[in-house]
Amino acid sequence: MTAMALVPGDAHPQLAQAVAALLREPLVPTLISAFADGETRIRIEAEVRDADVYILQPTSTPTNERLMTLALLAEAARAAGAARITAVVPYFGYARQDVRGNEGEPRSAQLAARVLRCAGIERLVTLELHTPALESAFEMPLVHLQADGLMLPAIRNRNLPHLTIVSPDAGGLRRAQRYATALAAPLAVVVKTRPGADVAVALQVLGEVRGRVCLIVDDMASTGGTIAGAAQALLEAGAAEVHALFIHAVMAPSALERICAASVRTVTTTDSVATAPDARVQLVSIAPLIAQTLARLARRPAIRSEATHVQES
Ligand code: R5P
């Protein structure tokens, strides 16, 4: 059996440690620092020749640095003779920029995928990409995980009565539909427009929400504007309560305040990016899902954990 080498990046050491503990594998020591001029300096400080290497690095804020560090770790592993390099990127930054919105704009998501491929990454494990349409951009074997198996029990435990699942925009409908089906709840959608970068305006609620307990389901919160705007629109349309669930807490400093100020009663998210603990947030760890996936890819004995949903392409 090829030896497994778990290489942590610098974006999320806690998640890397949790995954390593579940797999009962040590983390490969790395040196990640910066030269005086700001260039990133990398060294993998253990033998990875002929190893099955897994580099764990969400490309969250600061996205460019995290992406470059991931690419440099892959290049270092390749130069050291790794047998195969898999990137484990639970949150894939740039995923929202997958189409040219306007003349003169890049397809940043596709470029980020190409950077990883050029660096020697042969396989990618990721979680809840902004859009499944991005799957083809990687041009490498992809394990695209969904967090439903971890999030649904957390929601069921809340015993929310008269539940309606709400997508805060048209783009999130498929995800919200999954939750609505699993929870046997009706579905509503908020019509959203973006008059500028990082500005979200909720225009209209489609679906019956009067007197209902609404759970907004989204892939991420960044400024918190989408969820806050949707919450306001739902309450104005007569919703009894609003709760929020999102997978990636890519949160700007004021995002949680903004969401809570919009009378959102509970917030449930994952640790796909490093997040400071906050009593207002229920944080569901994705470590069992990642560990179970890596065990399967590395043909290790299965790890007992919560139910997970795995899609591969
Ligand atoms: C947009 O299409 C995404 O699904 C999220 O709704 C959005 O990125 C959230 O960003 P923000 O919190 O800044 O509104």
Residues whose N, C-alpha, C, O or C-beta is under 5 A from the ligand:
A	BS01	R5P	G171 A200 D218 D219 M220 A221 S222 T223 G224 G225 T226
